[in-house]
Amino acid sequence: MAMVSGFLFYREYQVYQQGKNAYASIANTVIMESERPESKDPVAETVNETQRAFTATQSVNQSGQTSGSGSTAVAATLSAEKSDYERIRKVLKIDFDRLIGINPDAVGWILSENTKINYPLVQGRDNAYYLNHLVSNEVNKLGSIFVDYRNKRDFSDEHTLIFGHNMNDGSMFNDLENYKDPNYYKNHKAIYLLTKDQYFRVDIFAGYLTSPQKIDQIYFNFDTQEAREQYISEAKRLSNFQSEVVLSEVDKIVSFFTYDYATEDSRFVVIGKLIPLNP
């Protein structure tokens, strides 16, 4: 029995190691040298800069005004977004031509700072292939982080769905479950989506348990404004944390889904508002 258990453990380790090595190889190929200056505490610095950009954005309400003049508020927001774009470009620079050369299904890169979520982002012809194929197209249960095949590749849909496994070694979308803790949200208020032509920040406003059946009922473009508002309000009601993110009628939404082991068949979803960072 001990011999069998040892063999199964080793086989499991090999699968995880294969996936880890494949993604490390891709990262070494496509991630360009960072221009980020040395910092005594880069983790704290990154969190503080992200929080400042997030706070500046939230200072503008739905009408685009703060307690000061409207033009000043809008200028401050644009400045914050531009500043965040320049910062992220220094944190992470991707050679997207090389990435697409590795896999034409690549649509970008996903980054959640100070977590393990730092992966290529792909989109297949269905939602099945990348459940058990790496971005390198090797068969592996780690799979890939992928955009729903029905979404547009440029994140121009009203609602984009992104999926990833919750792996026992902490890889892929495992860190999303940490949003169950309100204190985690305080230091991880944004997830970044990088493409060849556009950088986006996703300002997180909800995270909660759901089911596959609920996912199947989600719209990519809501039929009515009422349906959209209902989805947003329900997400905020169910959320494990409270957010100050304000959404207008035209703001686009991104939902990140992963498995959850709280019950036999449940999912954890983290939802945010999509903000373009560069012109």
ChimeraX attribute file (.defattr): number of C-alpha atoms within 10 A of each C-alpha:
attribute: neighborCount
match mode: 1-to-1
recipient: residues
	/A:1	6
	/A:2	7
	/A:3	8
	/A:4	9
	/A:5	10
	/A:6	11
	/A:7	12
	/A:8	12
	/A:9	11
	/A:10	12
	/A:11	12
	/A:12	13
	/A:13	12
	/A:14	12
	/A:15	14
	/A:16	19
	/A:17	13
	/A:18	17
	/A:19	23
	/A:20	15
	/A:21	11
	/A:22	17
	/A:23	19
	/A:24	12
	/A:25	12
	/A:26	17
	/A:27	17
	/A:28	11
	/A:29	14
	/A:30	19
	/A:31	15
	/A:32	13
	/A:33	12
	/A:34	13
	/A:35	13
	/A:36	13
	/A:37	8
	/A:38	7
	/A:39	10
	/A:40	7
	/A:41	8
	/A:42	13
	/A:43	11
	/A:44	13
	/A:45	12
	/A:46	18
	/A:47	17
	/A:48	13
	/A:49	16
	/A:50	24
	/A:51	18
	/A:52	14
	/A:53	21
	/A:54	23
	/A:55	16
	/A:56	17
	/A:57	23
	/A:58	18
	/A:59	19
	/A:60	19
	/A:61	15
	/A:62	12
	/A:63	9
	/A:64	18
	/A:65	15
	/A:66	17
	/A:67	10
	/A:68	8
	/A:69	10
	/A:70	14
	/A:71	12
	/A:72	14
	/A:73	20
	/A:74	18
	/A:75	12
	/A:76	18
	/A:77	21
	/A:78	17
	/A:79	16
	/A:80	21
	/A:81	23
	/A:82	17
	/A:83	16
	/A:84	23
	/A:85	21
	/A:86	13
	/A:87	16
	/A:88	25
	/A:89	15
	/A:90	15
	/A:91	15
	/A:92	17
	/A:93	16
	/A:94	21
	/A:95	14
	/A:96	20
	/A:97	13
	/A:98	14
	/A:99	23
	/A:100	17
	/A:101	11
	/A:102	16
	/A:103	15
	/A:104	14
	/A:105	17
	/A:106	22
	/A:107	25
	/A:108	25
	/A:109	23
	/A:110	20
	/A:111	20
	/A:112	19
	/A:113	20
	/A:114	14
	/A:115	14
	/A:116	14
	/A:117	21
	/A:118	20
	/A:119	21
	/A:120	27
	/A:121	24
	/A:122	25
	/A:123	25
	/A:124	17
	/A:125	11
	/A:126	12
	/A:127	14
	/A:128	12
	/A:129	16
	/A:130	26
	/A:131	19
	/A:132	16
	/A:133	17
	/A:134	23
	/A:135	27
	/A:136	15
	/A:137	15
	/A:138	14
	/A:139	17
	/A:140	16
	/A:141	17
	/A:142	24
	/A:143	23
	/A:144	28
	/A:145	28
	/A:146	27
	/A:147	27
	/A:148	20
	/A:149	17
	/A:150	15
	/A:151	18
	/A:152	16
	/A:153	18
	/A:154	13
	/A:155	20
	/A:156	12
	/A:157	18
	/A:158	18
	/A:159	23
	/A:160	26
	/A:161	23
	/A:162	20
	/A:163	22
	/A:164	23
	/A:165	21
	/A:166	22
	/A:167	17
	/A:168	10
	/A:169	10
	/A:170	12
	/A:171	20
	/A:172	23
	/A:173	25
	/A:174	20
	/A:175	17
	/A:176	23
	/A:177	22
	/A:178	13
	/A:179	23
	/A:180	18
	/A:181	12
	/A:182	16
	/A:183	11
	/A:184	15
	/A:185	20
	/A:186	15
	/A:187	16
	/A:188	20
	/A:189	23
	/A:190	25
	/A:191	20
	/A:192	22
	/A:193	22
	/A:194	24
	/A:195	20
	/A:196	14
	/A:197	10
	/A:198	15
	/A:199	20
	/A:200	23
	/A:201	25
	/A:202	22
	/A:203	25
	/A:204	24
	/A:205	23
	/A:206	27
	/A:207	30
	/A:208	19
	/A:209	21
	/A:210	19
	/A:211	15
	/A:212	13
	/A:213	10
	/A:214	9
	/A:215	14
	/A:216	8
	/A:217	8
	/A:218	14
	/A:219	16
	/A:220	17
	/A:221	15
	/A:222	15
	/A:223	9
	/A:224	9
	/A:225	11
	/A:226	10
	/A:227	13
	/A:228	19
	/A:229	15
	/A:230	12
	/A:231	15
	/A:232	17
	/A:233	13
	/A:234	12
	/A:235	20
	/A:236	18
	/A:237	14
	/A:238	14
	/A:239	21
	/A:240	17
	/A:241	19
	/A:242	15
	/A:243	16
	/A:244	12
	/A:245	19
	/A:246	15
	/A:247	18
	/A:248	12
	/A:249	9
	/A:250	8
	/A:251	12
	/A:252	19
	/A:253	25
	/A:254	21
	/A:255	21
	/A:256	21
	/A:257	26
	/A:258	25
	/A:259	25
	/A:260	20
	/A:261	12
	/A:262	10
	/A:263	10
	/A:264	8
	/A:265	12
	/A:266	16
	/A:267	21
	/A:268	23
	/A:269	26
	/A:270	22
	/A:271	24
	/A:272	24
	/A:273	23
	/A:274	26
	/A:275	18
	/A:276	16
	/A:277	21
	/A:278	15
	/A:279	9
